[in-house]
Amino acid sequence: MVAQSDLTKALKELREENQKKENQVRMLEEKRNNCEEGKNEIQGLREAIEEKKVEINDRDKTLDEKKYRILDLKKKIQELEKFKFVLDYKIKELKRDIGPREVQI
């Protein structure tokens, strides 16, 4: 009888240990799944970062092109202002020359 009660206790302990093991295996699987989800999320974020970097580089190039265009336009404005100054001066000279002739006419 004693041997049978010892076997019953041992069987009960074995079942408890098996239950603990199954619980640990389930927890491990959950953690593994969470880890995989985390890895997938990280990969997605890395891809998004790379896309944003490409977009930033494209925008930087566009900004550089526009800055160059602005500088070019500023140079043209300076040239036109010089031309305007010369033309204004010539117009003044011509008006000055026309003034005495109108008096004579």
Biopython code that builds the backbone (N, CA, C, O; Angstrom):
import numpy as np
from Bio.PDB.StructureBuilder import StructureBuilder

atoms = [
    (1, "MET", "N", (0.790, -1.192, 0.000)),
    (1, "MET", "CA", (0.000, 0.000, 0.000)),
    (1, "MET", "C", (0.848, 1.279, 0.000)),
    (1, "MET", "O", (0.523, 2.259, -0.671)),
    (2, "VAL", "N", (1.890, 1.243, 0.734)),
    (2, "VAL", "CA", (2.760, 2.406, 0.821)),
    (2, "VAL", "C", (3.355, 2.695, -0.552)),
    (2, "VAL", "O", (3.482, 3.854, -0.947)),
    (3, "ALA", "N", (3.710, 1.662, -1.262)),
    (3, "ALA", "CA", (4.309, 1.834, -2.571)),
    (3, "ALA", "C", (3.310, 2.452, -3.536)),
    (3, "ALA", "O", (3.683, 3.262, -4.385)),
    (4, "GLN", "N", (2.038, 2.073, -3.411)),
    (4, "GLN", "CA", (1.020, 2.607, -4.303)),
    (4, "GLN", "C", (0.779, 4.092, -4.009)),
    (4, "GLN", "O", (0.600, 4.876, -4.941)),
    (5, "SER", "N", (0.772, 4.485, -2.760)),
    (5, "SER", "CA", (0.580, 5.893, -2.421)),
    (5, "SER", "C", (1.783, 6.719, -2.872)),
    (5, "SER", "O", (1.632, 7.873, -3.274)),
    (6, "ASP", "N", (2.986, 6.122, -2.802)),
    (6, "ASP", "CA", (4.176, 6.802, -3.299)),
    (6, "ASP", "C", (4.091, 6.976, -4.813)),
    (6, "ASP", "O", (4.456, 8.021, -5.351)),
    (7, "LEU", "N", (3.602, 5.933, -5.495)),
    (7, "LEU", "CA", (3.426, 6.031, -6.948)),
    (7, "LEU", "C", (2.394, 7.092, -7.306)),
    (7, "LEU", "O", (2.573, 7.836, -8.271)),
    (8, "THR", "N", (1.316, 7.164, -6.532)),
    (8, "THR", "CA", (0.276, 8.157, -6.768)),
    (8, "THR", "C", (0.845, 9.561, -6.584)),
    (8, "THR", "O", (0.580, 10.451, -7.393)),
    (9, "LYS", "N", (1.623, 9.762, -5.524)),
    (9, "LYS", "CA", (2.257, 11.067, -5.281)),
    (9, "LYS", "C", (3.218, 11.410, -6.421)),
    (9, "LYS", "O", (3.238, 12.536, -6.918)),
    (10, "ALA", "N", (4.015, 10.410, -6.825)),
    (10, "ALA", "CA", (4.990, 10.642, -7.891)),
    (10, "ALA", "C", (4.279, 10.978, -9.195)),
    (10, "ALA", "O", (4.721, 11.855, -9.937)),
    (11, "LEU", "N", (3.169, 10.278, -9.480)),
    (11, "LEU", "CA", (2.395, 10.541, -10.689)),
    (11, "LEU", "C", (1.799, 11.943, -10.652)),
    (11, "LEU", "O", (1.796, 12.651, -11.659)),
    (12, "LYS", "N", (1.292, 12.340, -9.480)),
    (12, "LYS", "CA", (0.726, 13.673, -9.319)),
    (12, "LYS", "C", (1.798, 14.736, -9.535)),
    (12, "LYS", "O", (1.557, 15.732, -10.217)),
    (13, "GLU", "N", (3.000, 14.523, -8.947)),
    (13, "GLU", "CA", (4.105, 15.460, -9.115)),
    (13, "GLU", "C", (4.536, 15.531, -10.583)),
    (13, "GLU", "O", (4.841, 16.608, -11.095)),
    (14, "LEU", "N", (4.558, 14.372, -11.257)),
    (14, "LEU", "CA", (4.918, 14.324, -12.668)),
    (14, "LEU", "C", (3.931, 15.126, -13.504)),
    (14, "LEU", "O", (4.335, 15.879, -14.391)),
    (15, "ARG", "N", (2.646, 14.970, -13.228)),
    (15, "ARG", "CA", (1.615, 15.728, -13.958)),
    (15, "ARG", "C", (1.775, 17.236, -13.729)),
    (15, "ARG", "O", (1.637, 18.035, -14.655)),
    (16, "GLU", "N", (2.071, 17.610, -12.470)),
    (16, "GLU", "CA", (2.273, 19.025, -12.159)),
    (16, "GLU", "C", (3.480, 19.584, -12.912)),
    (16, "GLU", "O", (3.437, 20.689, -13.453)),
    (17, "GLU", "N", (4.564, 18.789, -12.933)),
    (17, "GLU", "CA", (5.768, 19.222, -13.642)),
    (17, "GLU", "C", (5.495, 19.352, -15.147)),
    (17, "GLU", "O", (5.936, 20.300, -15.795)),
    (18, "ASN", "N", (4.744, 18.359, -15.690)),
    (18, "ASN", "CA", (4.385, 18.435, -17.118)),
    (18, "ASN", "C", (3.541, 19.673, -17.401)),
    (18, "ASN", "O", (3.723, 20.318, -18.434)),
    (19, "GLN", "N", (2.627, 20.012, -16.507)),
    (19, "GLN", "CA", (1.784, 21.200, -16.667)),
    (19, "GLN", "C", (2.643, 22.461, -16.635)),
    (19, "GLN", "O", (2.445, 23.374, -17.437)),
    (20, "LYS", "N", (3.605, 22.509, -15.701)),
    (20, "LYS", "CA", (4.518, 23.650, -15.626)),
    (20, "LYS", "C", (5.325, 23.783, -16.916)),
    (20, "LYS", "O", (5.512, 24.878, -17.446)),
    (21, "LYS", "N", (5.803, 22.620, -17.410)),
    (21, "LYS", "CA", (6.592, 22.614, -18.639)),
    (21, "LYS", "C", (5.754, 23.127, -19.801)),
    (21, "LYS", "O", (6.239, 23.936, -20.592)),
    (22, "GLU", "N", (4.508, 22.677, -19.926)),
    (22, "GLU", "CA", (3.624, 23.128, -21.007)),
    (22, "GLU", "C", (3.363, 24.627, -20.900)),
    (22, "GLU", "O", (3.340, 25.333, -21.908)),
    (23, "ASN", "N", (3.167, 25.107, -19.677)),
    (23, "ASN", "CA", (2.964, 26.548, -19.471)),
    (23, "ASN", "C", (4.198, 27.337, -19.907)),
    (23, "ASN", "O", (4.081, 28.385, -20.543)),
    (24, "GLN", "N", (5.366, 26.829, -19.564)),
    (24, "GLN", "CA", (6.596, 27.504, -19.954)),
    (24, "GLN", "C", (6.785, 27.481, -21.467)),
    (24, "GLN", "O", (7.234, 28.464, -22.056)),
    (25, "VAL", "N", (6.439, 26.349, -22.098)),
    (25, "VAL", "CA", (6.545, 26.253, -23.556)),
    (25, "VAL", "C", (5.602, 27.264, -24.208)),
    (25, "VAL", "O", (5.989, 27.928, -25.170)),
    (26, "ARG", "N", (4.356, 27.393, -23.696)),
    (26, "ARG", "CA", (3.401, 28.362, -24.232)),
    (26, "ARG", "C", (3.924, 29.793, -24.078)),
    (26, "ARG", "O", (3.831, 30.611, -24.993)),
    (27, "MET", "N", (4.477, 30.067, -22.894)),
    (27, "MET", "CA", (5.021, 31.405, -22.659)),
    (27, "MET", "C", (6.182, 31.687, -23.610)),
    (27, "MET", "O", (6.317, 32.790, -24.141)),
    (28, "LEU", "N", (7.019, 30.662, -23.814)),
    (28, "LEU", "CA", (8.148, 30.811, -24.730)),
    (28, "LEU", "C", (7.664, 31.078, -26.148)),
    (28, "LEU", "O", (8.222, 31.928, -26.842)),
    (29, "GLU", "N", (6.637, 30.367, -26.582)),
    (29, "GLU", "CA", (6.061, 30.590, -27.918)),
    (29, "GLU", "C", (5.495, 32.001, -28.050)),
    (29, "GLU", "O", (5.675, 32.655, -29.078)),
    (30, "GLU", "N", (4.813, 32.466, -27.010)),
    (30, "GLU", "CA", (4.268, 33.822, -27.026)),
    (30, "GLU", "C", (5.387, 34.847, -27.146)),
    (30, "GLU", "O", (5.290, 35.806, -27.912)),
    (31, "LYS", "N", (6.451, 34.629, -26.378)),
    (31, "LYS", "CA", (7.589, 35.546, -26.435)),
    (31, "LYS", "C", (8.259, 35.501, -27.802)),
    (31, "LYS", "O", (8.675, 36.534, -28.326)),
    (32, "ARG", "N", (8.363, 34.314, -28.377)),
    (32, "ARG", "CA", (8.948, 34.167, -29.704)),
    (32, "ARG", "C", (8.099, 34.907, -30.742)),
    (32, "ARG", "O", (8.627, 35.596, -31.616)),
    (33, "ASN", "N", (6.773, 34.753, -30.630)),
    (33, "ASN", "CA", (5.872, 35.466, -31.552)),
    (33, "ASN", "C", (5.993, 36.974, -31.377)),
    (33, "ASN", "O", (6.032, 37.716, -32.358)),
    (34, "ASN", "N", (6.051, 37.423, -30.129)),
    (34, "ASN", "CA", (6.228, 38.856, -29.873)),
    (34, "ASN", "C", (7.543, 39.354, -30.455)),
    (34, "ASN", "O", (7.624, 40.453, -31.004)),
    (35, "CYS", "N", (8.572, 38.522, -30.323)),
    (35, "CYS", "CA", (9.886, 38.880, -30.867)),
    (35, "CYS", "C", (9.818, 38.996, -32.382)),
    (35, "CYS", "O", (10.364, 39.943, -32.948)),
    (36, "GLU", "N", (9.169, 38.070, -33.043)),
    (36, "GLU", "CA", (9.024, 38.114, -34.502)),
    (36, "GLU", "C", (8.239, 39.351, -34.933)),
    (36, "GLU", "O", (8.599, 40.022, -35.900)),
    (37, "GLU", "N", (7.151, 39.646, -34.197)),
    (37, "GLU", "CA", (6.373, 40.841, -34.509)),
    (37, "GLU", "C", (7.228, 42.089, -34.348)),
    (37, "GLU", "O", (7.162, 43.009, -35.164)),
    (38, "GLY", "N", (8.031, 42.111, -33.288)),
    (38, "GLY", "CA", (8.937, 43.244, -33.056)),
    (38, "GLY", "C", (9.958, 43.378, -34.172)),
    (38, "GLY", "O", (10.243, 44.484, -34.631)),
    (39, "LYS", "N", (10.510, 42.247, -34.610)),
    (39, "LYS", "CA", (11.476, 42.278, -35.714)),
    (39, "LYS", "C", (10.826, 42.799, -36.987)),
    (39, "LYS", "O", (11.415, 43.606, -37.707)),
    (40, "ASN", "N", (9.613, 42.338, -37.262)),
    (40, "ASN", "CA", (8.904, 42.808, -38.461)),
    (40, "ASN", "C", (8.621, 44.302, -38.375)),
    (40, "ASN", "O", (8.750, 45.027, -39.361)),
    (41, "GLU", "N", (8.238, 44.749, -37.199)),
    (41, "GLU", "CA", (7.962, 46.180, -37.018)),
    (41, "GLU", "C", (9.241, 46.997, -37.208)),
    (41, "GLU", "O", (9.231, 48.041, -37.861)),
    (42, "ILE", "N", (10.334, 46.512, -36.633)),
    (42, "ILE", "CA", (11.622, 47.196, -36.783)),
    (42, "ILE", "C", (12.020, 47.262, -38.252)),
    (42, "ILE", "O", (12.480, 48.301, -38.725)),
    (43, "GLN", "N", (11.844, 46.159, -38.973)),
    (43, "GLN", "CA", (12.186, 46.138, -40.393)),
    (43, "GLN", "C", (11.336, 47.148, -41.160)),
    (43, "GLN", "O", (11.838, 47.866, -42.026)),
    (44, "GLY", "N", (10.056, 47.195, -40.836)),
    (44, "GLY", "CA", (9.177, 48.170, -41.486)),
    (44, "GLY", "C", (9.604, 49.594, -41.201)),
    (44, "GLY", "O", (9.579, 50.448, -42.088)),
    (45, "LEU", "N", (9.996, 49.851, -39.963)),
    (45, "LEU", "CA", (10.455, 51.192, -39.604)),
    (45, "LEU", "C", (11.764, 51.544, -40.304)),
    (45, "LEU", "O", (11.967, 52.685, -40.717)),
    (46, "ARG", "N", (12.643, 50.566, -40.435)),
    (46, "ARG", "CA", (13.908, 50.815, -41.155)),
    (46, "ARG", "C", (13.640, 51.161, -42.606)),
    (46, "ARG", "O", (14.260, 52.067, -43.163)),
    (47, "GLU", "N", (12.710, 50.434, -43.220)),
    (47, "GLU", "CA", (12.356, 50.732, -44.608)),
    (47, "GLU", "C", (11.750, 52.128, -44.720)),
    (47, "GLU", "O", (12.039, 52.866, -45.663)),
    (48, "ALA", "N", (10.913, 52.481, -43.759)),
    (48, "ALA", "CA", (10.310, 53.818, -43.760)),
    (48, "ALA", "C", (11.386, 54.890, -43.599)),
    (48, "ALA", "O", (11.323, 55.943, -44.233)),
    (49, "ILE", "N", (12.368, 54.614, -42.749)),
    (49, "ILE", "CA", (13.469, 55.565, -42.548)),
    (49, "ILE", "C", (14.244, 55.747, -43.846)),
    (49, "ILE", "O", (14.573, 56.871, -44.224)),
    (50, "GLU", "N", (14.536, 54.646, -44.526)),
    (50, "GLU", "CA", (15.267, 54.734, -45.790)),
    (50, "GLU", "C", (14.474, 55.539, -46.820)),
    (50, "GLU", "O", (15.043, 56.353, -47.548)),
    (51, "GLU", "N", (13.162, 55.310, -46.881)),
    (51, "GLU", "CA", (12.320, 56.068, -47.806)),
    (51, "GLU", "C", (12.366, 57.550, -47.477)),
    (51, "GLU", "O", (12.456, 58.390, -48.373)),
    (52, "LYS", "N", (12.305, 57.868, -46.198)),
    (52, "LYS", "CA", (12.351, 59.272, -45.774)),
    (52, "LYS", "C", (13.702, 59.896, -46.103)),
    (52, "LYS", "O", (13.773, 61.062, -46.490)),
    (53, "LYS", "N", (14.779, 59.115, -45.949)),
    (53, "LYS", "CA", (16.104, 59.632, -46.293)),
    (53, "LYS", "C", (16.189, 59.958, -47.776)),
    (53, "LYS", "O", (16.744, 60.986, -48.162)),
    (54, "VAL", "N", (15.638, 59.077, -48.605)),
    (54, "VAL", "CA", (15.635, 59.319, -50.042)),
    (54, "VAL", "C", (14.820, 60.580, -50.348)),
    (54, "VAL", "O", (15.226, 61.414, -51.158)),
    (55, "GLU", "N", (13.672, 60.703, -49.691)),
    (55, "GLU", "CA", (12.817, 61.877, -49.899)),
    (55, "GLU", "C", (13.550, 63.153, -49.469)),
    (55, "GLU", "O", (13.485, 64.174, -50.154)),
    (56, "ILE", "N", (14.240, 63.086, -48.342)),
    (56, "ILE", "CA", (14.994, 64.249, -47.859)),
    (56, "ILE", "C", (16.093, 64.619, -48.851)),
    (56, "ILE", "O", (16.300, 65.797, -49.139)),
    (57, "ASN", "N", (16.797, 63.617, -49.373)),
    (57, "ASN", "CA", (17.850, 63.893, -50.353)),
    (57, "ASN", "C", (17.268, 64.540, -51.609)),
    (57, "ASN", "O", (17.848, 65.479, -52.154)),
    (58, "ASP", "N", (16.127, 64.038, -52.062)),
    (58, "ASP", "CA", (15.481, 64.626, -53.224)),
    (58, "ASP", "C", (15.099, 66.083, -52.962)),
    (58, "ASP", "O", (15.297, 66.949, -53.814)),
    (59, "ARG", "N", (14.559, 66.335, -51.791)),
    (59, "ARG", "CA", (14.172, 67.708, -51.451)),
    (59, "ARG", "C", (15.394, 68.605, -51.332)),
    (59, "ARG", "O", (15.355, 69.766, -51.741)),
    (60, "ASP", "N", (16.482, 68.074, -50.772)),
    (60, "ASP", "CA", (17.714, 68.859, -50.683)),
    (60, "ASP", "C", (18.214, 69.229, -52.077)),
    (60, "ASP", "O", (18.640, 70.360, -52.312)),
    (61, "LYS", "N", (18.160, 68.273, -52.995)),
    (61, "LYS", "CA", (18.581, 68.552, -54.369)),
    (61, "LYS", "C", (17.703, 69.633, -54.986)),
    (61, "LYS", "O", (18.196, 70.540, -55.655)),
    (62, "THR", "N", (16.396, 69.526, -54.753)),
    (62, "THR", "CA", (15.468, 70.523, -55.283)),
    (62, "THR", "C", (15.775, 71.897, -54.694)),
    (62, "THR", "O", (15.779, 72.900, -55.407)),
    (63, "LEU", "N", (16.034, 71.935, -53.383)),
    (63, "LEU", "CA", (16.372, 73.211, -52.747)),
    (63, "LEU", "C", (17.655, 73.798, -53.332)),
    (63, "LEU", "O", (17.733, 74.997, -53.598)),
    (64, "ASP", "N", (18.653, 72.948, -53.529)),
    (64, "ASP", "CA", (19.910, 73.426, -54.115)),
    (64, "ASP", "C", (19.678, 73.988, -55.518)),
    (64, "ASP", "O", (20.224, 75.033, -55.871)),
    (65, "GLU", "N", (18.867, 73.292, -56.313)),
    (65, "GLU", "CA", (18.566, 73.781, -57.653)),
    (65, "GLU", "C", (17.853, 75.126, -57.602)),
    (65, "GLU", "O", (18.153, 76.027, -58.385)),
    (66, "LYS", "N", (16.910, 75.252, -56.678)),
    (66, "LYS", "CA", (16.168, 76.511, -56.558)),
    (66, "LYS", "C", (17.071, 77.634, -56.054)),
    (66, "LYS", "O", (16.941, 78.775, -56.497)),
    (67, "LYS", "N", (17.982, 77.323, -55.135)),
    (67, "LYS", "CA", (18.931, 78.333, -54.668)),
    (67, "LYS", "C", (19.801, 78.813, -55.829)),
    (67, "LYS", "O", (20.051, 80.009, -55.979)),
    (68, "TYR", "N", (20.253, 77.871, -56.642)),
    (68, "TYR", "CA", (21.054, 78.237, -57.800)),
    (68, "TYR", "C", (20.248, 79.122, -58.749)),
    (68, "TYR", "O", (20.753, 80.114, -59.275)),
    (69, "ARG", "N", (19.000, 78.749, -58.956)),
    (69, "ARG", "CA", (18.122, 79.528, -59.834)),
    (69, "ARG", "C", (17.917, 80.941, -59.274)),
    (69, "ARG", "O", (17.924, 81.916, -60.026)),
    (70, "ILE", "N", (17.737, 81.047, -57.966)),
    (70, "ILE", "CA", (17.567, 82.356, -57.330)),
    (70, "ILE", "C", (18.820, 83.212, -57.522)),
    (70, "ILE", "O", (18.723, 84.394, -57.851)),
    (71, "LEU", "N", (19.989, 82.615, -57.318)),
    (71, "LEU", "CA", (21.234, 83.359, -57.524)),
    (71, "LEU", "C", (21.355, 83.829, -58.965)),
    (71, "LEU", "O", (21.765, 84.958, -59.235)),
    (72, "ASP", "N", (20.993, 82.947, -59.881)),
    (72, "ASP", "CA", (21.044, 83.308, -61.296)),
    (72, "ASP", "C", (20.103, 84.477, -61.587)),
    (72, "ASP", "O", (20.470, 85.416, -62.293)),
    (73, "LEU", "N", (18.899, 84.414, -61.042)),
    (73, "LEU", "CA", (17.939, 85.498, -61.251)),
    (73, "LEU", "C", (18.416, 86.800, -60.614)),
    (73, "LEU", "O", (18.196, 87.873, -61.176)),
    (74, "LYS", "N", (19.063, 86.727, -59.457)),
    (74, "LYS", "CA", (19.592, 87.925, -58.824)),
    (74, "LYS", "C", (20.668, 88.571, -59.696)),
    (74, "LYS", "O", (20.736, 89.795, -59.813)),
    (75, "LYS", "N", (21.497, 87.743, -60.297)),
    (75, "LYS", "CA", (22.515, 88.282, -61.202)),
    (75, "LYS", "C", (21.858, 88.969, -62.391)),
    (75, "LYS", "O", (22.286, 90.046, -62.805)),
    (76, "LYS", "N", (20.832, 88.355, -62.933)),
    (76, "LYS", "CA", (20.130, 88.967, -64.065)),
    (76, "LYS", "C", (19.470, 90.280, -63.655)),
    (76, "LYS", "O", (19.462, 91.244, -64.421)),
    (77, "ILE", "N", (18.916, 90.311, -62.438)),
    (77, "ILE", "CA", (18.307, 91.549, -61.933)),
    (77, "ILE", "C", (19.356, 92.650, -61.838)),
    (77, "ILE", "O", (19.092, 93.794, -62.208)),
    (78, "GLN", "N", (20.540, 92.312, -61.345)),
    (78, "GLN", "CA", (21.612, 93.311, -61.256)),
    (78, "GLN", "C", (21.971, 93.840, -62.638)),
    (78, "GLN", "O", (22.154, 95.043, -62.821)),
    (79, "GLU", "N", (22.071, 92.943, -63.606)),
    (79, "GLU", "CA", (22.386, 93.363, -64.963)),
    (79, "GLU", "C", (21.298, 94.276, -65.517)),
    (79, "GLU", "O", (21.591, 95.287, -66.156)),
    (80, "LEU", "N", (20.036, 93.912, -65.266)),
    (80, "LEU", "CA", (18.931, 94.731, -65.748)),
    (80, "LEU", "C", (18.906, 96.097, -65.055)),
    (80, "LEU", "O", (18.581, 97.107, -65.680)),
    (81, "GLU", "N", (19.249, 96.126, -63.757)),
    (81, "GLU", "CA", (19.303, 97.401, -63.056)),
    (81, "GLU", "C", (20.394, 98.298, -63.635)),
    (81, "GLU", "O", (20.205, 99.507, -63.766)),
    (82, "LYS", "N", (21.527, 97.707, -63.979)),
    (82, "LYS", "CA", (22.600, 98.488, -64.618)),
    (82, "LYS", "C", (22.126, 99.033, -65.958)),
    (82, "LYS", "O", (22.348, 100.200, -66.280)),
    (83, "PHE", "N", (21.473, 98.178, -66.731)),
    (83, "PHE", "CA", (20.952, 98.582, -68.027)),
    (83, "PHE", "C", (19.918, 99.690, -67.855)),
    (83, "PHE", "O", (19.903, 100.650, -68.626)),
    (84, "LYS", "N", (19.057, 99.561, -66.852)),
    (84, "LYS", "CA", (18.034, 100.570, -66.571)),
    (84, "LYS", "C", (18.693, 101.892, -66.205)),
    (84, "LYS", "O", (18.268, 102.954, -66.659)),
    (85, "PHE", "N", (19.736, 101.820, -65.378)),
    (85, "PHE", "CA", (20.443, 103.033, -64.977)),
    (85, "PHE", "C", (21.010, 103.752, -66.205)),
    (85, "PHE", "O", (20.888, 104.970, -66.339)),
    (86, "VAL", "N", (21.624, 102.983, -67.087)),
    (86, "VAL", "CA", (22.199, 103.570, -68.302)),
    (86, "VAL", "C", (21.094, 104.184, -69.161)),
    (86, "VAL", "O", (21.247, 105.295, -69.668)),
    (87, "LEU", "N", (19.996, 103.472, -69.322)),
    (87, "LEU", "CA", (18.897, 103.993, -70.132)),
    (87, "LEU", "C", (18.279, 105.240, -69.500)),
    (87, "LEU", "O", (17.964, 106.200, -70.204)),
    (88, "ASP", "N", (18.108, 105.233, -68.198)),
    (88, "ASP", "CA", (17.578, 106.429, -67.518)),
    (88, "ASP", "C", (18.504, 107.619, -67.739)),
    (88, "ASP", "O", (18.041, 108.734, -67.982)),
    (89, "TYR", "N", (19.798, 107.385, -67.657)),
    (89, "TYR", "CA", (20.756, 108.462, -67.873)),
    (89, "TYR", "C", (20.654, 108.993, -69.304)),
    (89, "TYR", "O", (20.679, 110.205, -69.515)),
    (90, "LYS", "N", (20.540, 108.106, -70.279)),
    (90, "LYS", "CA", (20.426, 108.529, -71.680)),
    (90, "LYS", "C", (19.123, 109.284, -71.914)),
    (90, "LYS", "O", (19.091, 110.263, -72.659)),
    (91, "ILE", "N", (18.043, 108.822, -71.270)),
    (91, "ILE", "CA", (16.761, 109.521, -71.406)),
    (91, "ILE", "C", (16.884, 110.943, -70.848)),
    (91, "ILE", "O", (16.375, 111.886, -71.453)),
    (92, "LYS", "N", (17.537, 111.101, -69.727)),
    (92, "LYS", "CA", (17.744, 112.431, -69.148)),
    (92, "LYS", "C", (18.554, 113.307, -70.100)),
    (92, "LYS", "O", (18.229, 114.478, -70.301)),
    (93, "GLU", "N", (19.606, 112.738, -70.682)),
    (93, "GLU", "CA", (20.414, 113.502, -71.632)),
    (93, "GLU", "C", (19.582, 113.944, -72.827)),
    (93, "GLU", "O", (19.656, 115.089, -73.271)),
    (94, "LEU", "N", (18.779, 112.997, -73.342)),
    (94, "LEU", "CA", (17.957, 113.330, -74.508)),
    (94, "LEU", "C", (16.919, 114.389, -74.158)),
    (94, "LEU", "O", (16.675, 115.294, -74.956)),
    (95, "LYS", "N", (16.308, 114.297, -72.993)),
    (95, "LYS", "CA", (15.342, 115.311, -72.575)),
    (95, "LYS", "C", (16.025, 116.663, -72.423)),
    (95, "LYS", "O", (15.460, 117.701, -72.765)),
    (96, "ARG", "N", (17.241, 116.633, -71.908)),
    (96, "ARG", "CA", (17.994, 117.877, -71.742)),
    (96, "ARG", "C", (18.309, 118.491, -73.109)),
    (96, "ARG", "O", (18.261, 119.708, -73.284)),
    (97, "ASP", "N", (18.628, 117.629, -74.067)),
    (97, "ASP", "CA", (18.909, 118.118, -75.425)),
    (97, "ASP", "C", (17.631, 118.610, -76.101)),
    (97, "ASP", "O", (17.663, 119.589, -76.845)),
    (98, "ILE", "N", (16.507, 117.937, -75.847)),
    (98, "ILE", "CA", (15.238, 118.296, -76.484)),
    (98, "ILE", "C", (14.714, 119.624, -75.925)),
    (98, "ILE", "O", (14.124, 120.405, -76.672)),
    (99, "GLY", "N", (14.908, 119.891, -74.668)),
    (99, "GLY", "CA", (14.413, 121.111, -74.028)),
    (99, "GLY", "C", (14.806, 122.385, -74.772)),
    (99, "GLY", "O", (13.919, 123.171, -75.104)),
    (100, "PRO", "N", (16.074, 122.631, -75.050)),
    (100, "PRO", "CA", (16.465, 123.852, -75.765)),
    (100, "PRO", "C", (15.922, 123.877, -77.194)),
    (100, "PRO", "O", (15.609, 124.958, -77.694)),
    (101, "ARG", "N", (15.800, 122.771, -77.849)),
    (101, "ARG", "CA", (15.312, 122.737, -79.225)),
    (101, "ARG", "C", (13.826, 123.091, -79.274)),
    (101, "ARG", "O", (13.361, 123.746, -80.207)),
    (102, "GLU", "N", (13.079, 122.637, -78.238)),
    (102, "GLU", "CA", (11.667, 122.991, -78.194)),
    (102, "GLU", "C", (11.481, 124.495, -78.022)),
    (102, "GLU", "O", (10.562, 125.096, -78.579)),
    (103, "VAL", "N", (12.364, 125.076, -77.248)),
    (103, "VAL", "CA", (12.314, 126.532, -77.063)),
    (103, "VAL", "C", (12.573, 127.223, -78.388)),
    (103, "VAL", "O", (11.913, 128.212, -78.704)),
    (104, "GLN", "N", (13.507, 126.731, -79.158)),
    (104, "GLN", "CA", (13.833, 127.328, -80.469)),
    (104, "GLN", "C", (12.673, 127.174, -81.443)),
    (104, "GLN", "O", (12.383, 128.067, -82.240)),
    (105, "ILE", "N", (12.007, 126.001, -81.360)),
    (105, "ILE", "CA", (10.888, 125.751, -82.283)),
    (105, "ILE", "C", (9.755, 126.654, -81.871)),
    (105, "ILE", "O", (8.693, 126.634, -82.494)),
]
sb = StructureBuilder()
sb.init_structure("model")
sb.init_model(0)
sb.init_chain("A")
sb.init_seg("    ")
for serial, (resi, resn, name, xyz) in enumerate(atoms, 1):
    if name == "N":
        sb.init_residue(resn, " ", resi, " ")
    sb.init_atom(name, np.array(xyz, "f"), 0.0, 1.0, " ", f" {name:<3s}", serial, name[0])
structure = sb.get_structure()
